[in-house]
C-alpha cells in the first residue's frame, strides 16, 4: 500500500520532492515539519553502525 501511494504521488507531482508536495497538502509550516520528521525517521531507519 505504501509503494502504491508513493507511486501515485510521484505521478501527480513528478518534479517535486516529498517535502514540496506535502507543503501543498497541509501548508508550508506543517509541510516543513512533516518533511523534517520524514527525514529524521528515514535517517534513523537506514543509518546504523556496523562493528568490524
Secondary structure, 3 states (H helix, E strand, C coil): CHHHHHHHHHHHCCCCCHHHHHHHHHCHHHHHHHHHHHHHHHHHHHCCCCCC
